[in-house]
Amino acid sequence: MTYSIFHSQTFDQELNKFPKDFKEWVTKIEEQLNESPYVGDQIRVKWLREKKRGKYRIYYLIYDDIKSVYMIGISGKKDQQAVINSIWLLIDQFKDEIKNLIKKK
C-alpha cells in the first residue's frame, strides 16, 4: 500500500531556500517514501527518520495508521540535535497538523 506524502509549512519554507538539484533530490526521496517509508536512518524510534544528502538532513514522521509520511524539517549537521529536540517537543502538534492536512485533501 502506498503512503501519502505531506509537508509541514516549516519544511516548505526551508526547502524554498535550496537550489533546484536539492529540491529534485527531495522529490526522488518522496517517491521512495511513497512505496517504502522506512528508508533513511531511524532517530530514537521507528517512525522518526532522517535522510542525508551531503551536510544536510531532511526529517520525517511516519504514520502507519493513516498511511502518511509528514516531512517536517531540514537541517545541517551542526543543527541536527536542536532540530531533533524541537521535533520531540512538537510531536503532538505534528499529529494534529497531518490529520488536518488529510481532511483538506
C-alpha positions, 0 to 999 in steps of 0.5 A: 500500500502506498503512503501519502506524502505531506509537508509541514509549512516549516519544511516548505519554507526551508526547502524554498531556500535550496537550489533546484538539484536539492529540491529534485533530490527531495522529490526522488526521496518522496517517491521512495517514501511513497512505496517504502517509508522506512528508508533513511536512518531511524532517530530514537524510534521507528517512525522518526527518520532522517535522510542525508544528502551531503551536510544536510538532513531532511526529517520525517514522521511516519504514520502507519495508521493513516498511511502518511509520511509528514516531512517536517524539517531540514537541517545541517549537521551542526543543527541536527540535535536542536532540530531533533529536540524541537521535533520531540517537543512538537510531536503532538502538534505534528499529529494534529497538523497531518490529520488536518492536512488529510481532511483538506485533501 
